[in-house]
Amino acid sequence: MRFEPKRVLVEQHALDYTLGYELYNYFKTKNDVEVKIIKSHNRVTNIPGKTPQQGFFEAKRTLVIGVRKSEKFQTCRPSAHYQLPLATSCPGKCEYCYLQTNLGKKPYIRIYVNVDEILERAKNYILERKPEITIFEGAATSDPIPVEYLTGSLAKAIRFFGQEQYGRFRFVTKFTDVESLLSVEHFGHTTFRFTINSPFVINTFEHNTPSMLERIIAAGKIAKANYPLGFIIGPIMLYDGWQNEYENMLEELAKALPQKQKNLTFELITHRFTQKAKSNILTLYPKTKLDLDENKRQLKYGQFGYTKYIYPKNVLNEFKDFFSKQISEKFSEAKILYFV
């Protein structure tokens, strides 16, 4: 499932780079795509929409092509040391997505054309910390797979980290267009992770994303290409029949992976929300079926001063016991990194 933009906004400076010039000409040949030159990728005012809903969904069909000028990378604790800024936002329309509260009311998809410069900055961070290993996260504020066919940024990053003794790369995706990455020489330095979920959660809340089985098939291809492999199961939700659906999901996954898959990890994330997220969700998806009833949750105070509504302790314990048992039975070599 590739991202096909409705409009493309190209930062003037991006035309000075080969990738920016090529993408500009590529989209100019498409009669159904609106293409405009803009001054800055940080000041985008060309996205229509008279209501928050209209603006949001128009932004999800907008591609901005820019040049990343900042030499500073954001930290990415605890999963990595730094974010690797290759793209921003995602064409998926997941109703619960935390990026809805992080990327503004019009979360357009943005890519950077100066990938070599970005990787050179990553090299400097690696040199500063050697001989310690420095880990970079490529999907902290994006899903980079849907735009990979346009940029080739992931393939370039994977090759780069494959040659770095003290550098490692990781990213996560819900998407399945992975063929171009299967033959890239990664030397085990890139961890490829998939977010998977039950059919109910995907079909009800994860709009414009591949199905559970499509993701599992793609994961099987990545496993055969000998990438270190991981899975985020999340957000785990409480609903009638959740045990059966999640057990079937893990059974299908076990069938798709080689027996005794090495370096296999799981990250387990239960559904939670903030008041701000609830407000945004109800604005964009007024008919949502998400359980946003604060009376059914307990409060958890976050490290940045805001509160989250999480499942009560008895539900969390039931989730934890269930997934721990299922994963240990079906994936004897796997490691659960965390449960939250």
Secondary structure, 3 states (H helix, E strand, C coil): CCCCCCEEEEEHHHHHCHHHHHHHHHHHCCCCCEEEEECCCCCCCCCCCCCHHHHHHHHCCEEEEECCCCCCCCECCCCCCEECCCEEECCCEECCCHHHHCCCCCCCEEEECCHHHHHHHHHHHHHHHCCCCEEEECCCCECCHHHHHHHCHHHHHHHHHHCCCCEEEEEEECCCCCHHHCCCCCCCCEEEEEEECCHHHHHHHEECCCCHHHHHHHHHHHHHCCCCEEEEEEEECCCCCHHHHHHHHHHHHHHHCCCCCCCCEEEEEECCECHHHHHHHHHHCCCCCCCCCHHHCEEEECCCCCEEEECCHHHHHHHHHHHHHHHHHHCCCCEEEEEC
